[in-house]
Every structure is written in C-alpha cells, then in structure tokens.
Amino acid sequence: MTAEGVTRAVDVQDRYAFALLGSIQITLVFTLSAIAVPLPHIGREFGLSRADLILLSAAYGLTFAGLLLFGGRLTDRYGGRPTLAAGLALFAVASAVAPSAHGLGALIAARFAQGAGAALVAPAAMAALRVVFPSPTEYGAAMATWGGLSVLGATAGNLLSGVILSLLSWRWTFAVPLVVAVTALVLAPRLLPPTSPNLGRTLDLPGALLATAGITLASYGLVVTDTRPWSSAGVLVPLLGGTALSAGFLYAERRSRDPLLPPSFLLDQRRALALTAIALSACATATTFVVLSLHLQESRDWSPLQTSAAFTPFAVSLIVSGRATGPLITRYGARAVTTAGLGTGAAGLTLLASTGLQAHTPYAYGLVPGLVVLSAGAAACFGGAAVLAAEGVPPQQTGLAGSVLNSAMELGPTVLFAALLSLGGDDRSLGATGAALALVALLNHHTK
C-alpha cells in the first residue's frame, strides 16, 4: 500500500472512531433527557407521588454529576479505553435492568447505576478522543464538533422518546442506551488506539469521597425544593451538608500533593469562560425543553408525539449550525464564537418568551423562529466553549477536563430549576409561562 493509501486508511479509521465516541456522548445526554416525556406514564403506572417523580427524574443526573470528578481521575490514571470499557459495561447492565423494573425502587436504582456508568464514560470518551487526534489542530477541530453533541443528545431524547412512547412503551426508551453501549463495547477495541496508564498518579480517595458526597447532597437539596420549602430540614440539611463537604473538598485539595481538581485548573481565564458559557447554554436549552414540552401538552393539548415533533426545527438548525461552528472557530477564534453564541442564544430565548408561550400563537411563526435561533446559538456556544475548555490541557489531565466540562452541563440546569421553582412559590396560576410553574403544573398533572 502506498503512503497515500495508508494515510487515507488512517483518516477513515479516525472518522469511525470519532463517530463511535460521538455516538456515546450523544447517548449519555439522550439518557438524561429521554425520561422527561414518558414521566407521566411512569407515574400513572406505578402510582407515584410528585416527590417520587422528581427523584426518578433526578436520579441519573445525581450520580452522573457526583461521580464525574472521580471518573476523570480514574481515566487519567488507568487510561481512556479501559475506563471507557468499564463505564460502558456498567451503563449497559443498568440499561438492561431498567425496563424490567416493576416498582419505583428498582427503576431508581437502575437510573443511579446508569449515572455512575456515565460518570466513567464521559471523561474517558474525551480522553480517548485526545489519543485518536494527538495533533493540537486536529484535536481542536474535533472538540469544536464535540461541544454540540450534548445538546444534540438532549434534543434526540425529546424527539425519540415521544415517538417510542407513542408506538411502544416507555420501557423501550432504555433500548437506545443499551444498544449503543453494547455496540461500543464491541467496536471500541477495534477502532480506538490503546492508552497507556499513569499509575504514578494517586486516586485521591478522600478528595473523591468529599467531592462526590458534596455535589450529590447539594444537588439533591436543590432538586427537592419543589416539594419542600427552603427552610425545611429536608432542604437545609442536604444543602448545608453538601456545602460543608464541598468546602472540605476545596481545603483538602489545597493541601494535596496530587489533587483531584487542582485550583489552578479552574482559575485559567479561558477555562472559566468556557465552563460559564457551557453552564448558561445548558440552562437555556434545558429550560426550553421543559417549558415548551409542558406548554404544548398542557396549554395546547398536543400529544407526546406531536410535542416531540415540534422540536424538529431545533434539531435541524443544531446540526446545520454545528457544521458551521468549526470553520467559524478557525477563522474568528473560539472566544469570539462562544461569545457570539451566547448572544444568539439569548436572542432566541427572547423570541420564544415574547411570542411563543401564548396558546393562540401559531407554531410556525410563534415557536419556530425562536427555536432555530436558540439552537444556532447553542451550537456555536457549546462548540467554542469545548475548544476553550480543552486548550492548554496536558494529556495527563484530559479526563479531568472532560469531567469538569460535563459537570458544568449537569449542574447548571439543576441550580437554575431550583431557583425558578423557589421563585414560583405557592402560585399555581401561571401555567407554562415560567419554567418553575410549568414544572410544578406538569408534576401535579401527572399525579392526578
């Protein structure tokens, strides 16, 4: 084979490897969002209370966010491919068990296990991507596309879950993560290059325990603010406990020789901007999915299938904009594209808020323009921010970068929804005109 033929073969394998890793990243976020549309059906089948539904909805994200930093450390110590395989195996088993659940406890346990597997897979996939594209230029181009995969996964969750629910059963939504995980386990050894472990790095178990417990407790405290007042023990104890553990984590990290999360890692100006942008964009897209799903089903009496189909323009715009993000970053720089994406996304939210949340407003020009503009901004913001977050990160900290990036995606919407729900107070009359009241209306409706 000629040198040109070898290069072409390598390029093809790299594209296949990126497709595999990208499909995994999309599936992790798909699994997070796919539970939203079937939630009322699950509630009716199992006779769940509003608090039960909240816990079921949050279970995956709690362990996903709580274990991400430790997943990043395991990745940096043992290598991307071995950690990826371990996480995919746990993710696949949990996805296989979930559909057979006959009660809330079993289903929540499966969701917790899915989140734990995802916390290993997410940073490991990003580390494996670094090995596939060792050149800084190629890796930067790959990250420009990688950044938009998460919001694409969330969109796919909303689209496909409605279709699956209309044709089959909510239990079949778990078939998607199961099939992807099993396929990835089979293909990863063939498509991904081996990775070398760095056994000289400690696992920092005290830091991992403090970070996991702190993030999980604080997140849980924020989640339950919908069913309990902020002054109740059920909210204050986990919030204060999580805050205290997080403070202990920061103190321990400052004294550790090999910290789980070096303070300087977050103080880098580029990374701080990137993580802030990712958190804000995740908040915007998550709020839009929840509020519009509720608005269409509650105020307009749309079916789950119609509601899922309503997000098709968002998905199309996201894909088109995502393809344009890479060249824009090359020409104008990641910082400029991220900033422009934030502004464009804000314009899309403004359009939706001003025209789309009235029951009499036509879908075509009431909702579609805002959805298209928002998704274009989200694609640019996620793509540019992902490049900024990965810039200057040494190979031995790629797993850490992946865990921090995914943490921003997970924790941003959790904090926002808790704040909005608390602002809603006891007023239940506004329906879907605000995220807080829309979420409350949804949960009340599901448990009648």
N, C-alpha and C positions, 0 to 999 in steps of 0.2 A: 504494500500500500504506500502511495506517495505521501509526502509530508502534508500536502493539502488535504488528502483524504483522511489522514489521522486527525488533523485539526477539525475537519467537518464532523467526524465521528464524535470527538470530544465535545464540540459545541452542541450536538444533538443530545448527548447524554446529560450535559449541563441543563439543557432546557427541560428534559424529562425530570431531572432531579428537582428543578425549581417548581415544575408543575406538581410533583408529589408533595413537596414541602408546603407549597401554597395551598393545595387542597386540604392539607392537615390544618393549617392556620384558619382557613375559612370554616372548617368543620368545628373547631373549638368554639368559635363565636356563634356559629349556627346552633350548637347545642345549648348555648346560653339563652338565645332568643326564641328558639322553637317551642318552648314551653308556654309562651305567653298566650297564643291563640287557643290552644286546647285547654287552658286552665279552667274555664267554666265547666267544661265537660268532665274533667277530672274531679272537680269539686262536687258536681252532682252525683257522679258515680260512687264516690267514696263518702259522701255526706260531710264534706269538710267545712269547717268554720273559716271566717275571714283570716284569723291568725294562722290557721293551718295552710291556707293558700299562700300567704306571704312567706312562710317558712319554706314551703315547697318551691316557690319561685326563686328564693334567695339561696337555697342550699348549694347549688352548683357554684355560684359566684363566691360564696363564703370560703370554701376550701380552695378554690382556684386562686383567689386573691391572697388568702392567708399563707399559702404554701409556695407562692411564686419565688420569693427570695431564696428559700431553701432549694427549690428546684433549680434556680440559677447557679447556686453553689455546687450542687451535685453535677450539673452539666460541666462547669469549669474544672471540676476535679476528675471526673471519670470520662469526659468527652461527650460530644453531641450525639453520636449514633447509639452508644449503649444506653444513655439516659432516655433518648427518644424511644428506643425499643421497650424499655421498662414502663415508661409512661403510656405508650400505646397499648401494651398488654393490659394494664390496669383499666384504662379507658374502655377497651373493648369488652372486658369482662363485665364492667359496670353497665355498659350499654346493652349487653345481652341479658342481664338480670332485670333491668328496669321494666321492660314490657311485661314480665310475668308477675309483677308486684300486685298483690291483692289487698293492699292496705297502705295507709299513709306512711307508716314506719319503714316498710321495705322500700317504698319509692324514694323517700327522702335519703335513706342510706345509700341507695344506688346513685342518687344525684351527688351526694357528698363524695362518693368514690370517683365518679366521673370528674368532679372538680379537682380531686387530688391527682388523678392521672393527667389532666390538662395542665396542672401546675408544673409537671415534669416535662410535658411535651412542648409547651410554648417556648421556653428558653432554649431547649435542646434543638428545636427546629431552626431557630435563628442561629445557633452555633453551627449547625450542620450547613446552613446556607453560607456561612463565612468560609467553610472549608471548600465548598463547591466553587465559590468565587473568591479566590485568595487575593486577586488584584483589587486594590482600593477603588479603582474606577469601576470595575465590573460589580463589586460589592455595593457601591453606592447606587449604581443603576438598578440593581436587584432590590435594594431597600426602598427605592422610590416607588416601585410597584408593590412591594411587601406591605407598605404602610396602609394601602387602601383595601387590603384583603380582609381586615377585621370588619370594617363597615359593610363590605360585600357579604361577609358571612352573616351578619345581623340581618341584612336585607333578605338573604336567601332563607333564613329562618322564618321570617314573616311570610314570605311568599309560599314556600313549600309546605309549611305546617298547615296552612289553610287548605291547600289542595289535598294533602294527605288526610286531614280531618274530614273533609267533605266526601272523599272516596272510600276511605277505610276506617281507621280508628286512631285515636291519639297515641296508642301504643306503637304504631308503625313509625312515628316520628323518630324513635330510637334506632330504627333500621339504618338511617343515614350515617350517624356516627359509628355504628357497628361495622358497616360495610367499608367505610373509609379507613377505620383503624386496622381492620384485618388486612385489607389490600396494602396499606402502608407497611405493615409488619412483613409482608411477603416481598414487597418491592424494595424496601429500604436497603437491605444488604447488597442488592444488585446495582442500585442507582447512586447510592451515597458513598463517598470515599471513607475509608476508616479514619478514626480520630485517635489521637494519642492522649492518654490520661495524664493528668498532672497531679500525681499522688503526693507531691510535696505540700500541696495546699491542705490546710485543715478544714474540717466541715463546720467549725464554729457552732457546735450544737447549742450552747447557751444562747447565742445570738439568734439562731434559727427558732428555738422554742419561744423566746421573747417576742420576736417579730411575728411569728405565726399566731400566737395567742393574742397579742396586742391588736393586730389587724382584724382577726376574726371576731374578737369580742367587741371592738369598736364598731365594726360593720354590722354586727348583729344588733347592737344597741340602736344604730341608726335605722335599720330595717323595721324594728318593732315600734317605732314612733307612730306608725299608722294606727295601731291598736291600743297603744298606751300613751298617757300624757308624758311629756318630757320630765315632769317632776316625780314620776313613779319610780319605785325601786327597780322594776323590770327594765327601765331605760337607763337610769342613772348608774346602776351597778355595772352593767357591761360597758357603758361609755367611760366611766371613771376608771374601771379596771383596765380596759383596753388602752386608755391614755397613759395610765401609770406604767403598764408593761411596755408600751412604746417608748416612754421616756427612759425606762430601764434599758431598753434595747440601744437607744442612742448613746447612753452613758457607757454601756458595755463595749460598743463599737469604738468609742474614742480610746479605750484602754486596750483593745485587742491588737495583737501583732499582725493578724491576718483577718481583718474584719469582714463580715458577711456583706456589708454595704459601706464602703469607705466614704466618709463625709465629703471628701473632695469630689467624689463621683457625681453627686447631685449639685455641687456648687459651680460646676462648669457652666458658663453662661449659655452655650449652645444647647446643652442638655436640659437646663432649666426651662428654656423657652420651648423646647420640643415637648417635654412632659406636660407643661401647662397647656400647650396647644392641643395635645392629644386628649387630655382630660376634658377640655372645653368642647372639643368636637364630639367626643363620646357622649357627653351630656346632651348636646344638641340633637344628635341622631337618636339616642335612646328615648329622649323626651318626645320627639316627633313620632316615633313608632308607637309609643304607648298612647299618647294623646289622640292621634289620628285613628288608631285602631278602635279606641273607645268611642270617639266621636262618630265614626262611620257605623258602628254596630248599635250604639245607644241612641244617637240623635237621628240617624238616617235609616235605621233598621236594615243595614246591609248584612248579608250572610258572611260567615268566615271566609268563604271562597272569594266573594266579591271584595271583601276587605283586603285580603292578600293580593288580589289582582290590582288593587288601587296603587300599590307600591311599585308596579312595573316601570313607570317612568323614572322613578328614583333609581331603580337598578340599572336601567339602560343608560341614564345620564352618568351614573357612577362608573360604569365600565368605560364609556367613551372618555370621560374626564380623566380616569385613571391612566389610560393610554397616553394622554397628552401631558401628564404630570412629569414624566421622566425627561422629555425634551425641554420642558419649561425650566426644570431644575438645572439642567445642563447649561441653559442659556442665561438664566437670571439668578441662579443660586437658590439653595434650599431655604434660607432665611426669608428671602423675598416671596417665594412661592407659599411658604407657610403663613406668612402674614396676609398675603392676598387671599388665601383660602379661608382664613378666619373671617375676614371682611365679607367675602362672598357668602359664606355660611350664615353670617349674621343677617345679611340681606334676604336670604331665603327664609329664615325664621320670621323676619319682619313681614314678608309677603304672606306667609301662612297665617300669622297671627291677625293680620289686618283683613284678610279676605276669605280664609279657608275654614274658619270654625263657626260658620253660620249654617243652620240646617237648610236654608233656602239657596245657598250659594252653589251654582253648578260646579261639578267636579272638574270639568275640563279647564276652566279658567279661574276657578277658585282655589283648587289644590295643586294642580299640575305645575304651574309656574314656580310656586314656592318649593315643591319637591325637587324639581330639576335644578334650581339654583342652589338649594341646600346641598344636594348630593355632589354638585360640581365643586362647591367649596370644601366639603368634607374630603373628597378625593385629593384635592390639592393640599389640604392641611395635613392629612394623615401621611401622604407621600413625602412632603417636605420635612415634616417633623420626624419621621422614621429615619431619614437620611441624617438629620441633625443629631438625633439620639445616638446614632452609630458612629459618627465622625470621631476620630481620635481614640476610639476604644481599642485597647490592645487585645489580641486574640484570646488571651487567657481570661478576659473579662466579658467575652461575648455573651455567655449565659447570663451574667449579671445584667447586661444591657437589655437582653430580652425579657428578663423578669421585671425590671423596672418599667419598661415600656408597656408591658401588659398590665402591670399594676395600675398605671395611670388610666388605662382604658376601663379597668374594672371598678376602681374606687371612685372615679369622677361621678358617674351616674348614681352610685349609691348615696353619696353625700348630697347630690342635688335633689334626688327624690325625697330624701328625709327632710330637707329644708322646705321643699314645696308642700309636702304633706303637713308639716307643722304649721305653715302659714295658712293652710286651709282651715285649721281649727275645727269647729263643730259645724260650720256651714256646709250643707249638702245641696244647696240650691243651684250652684253654678254649672253643674253637669260637666261637660267636656271642655269648658272654656279655659281651664287651667289644668296643668298636669296633676297637681295634688288632688283636686276634686274629681278629676276624671278617674284617677286610680282608685279612689275611695268608692266612686259610683260603680266601677267595674266589680270590685270585690263584693260590695253589697248586693249587686245584681246576681253574681254567681252563687251566692249562698242562700238566696230566697227559695 
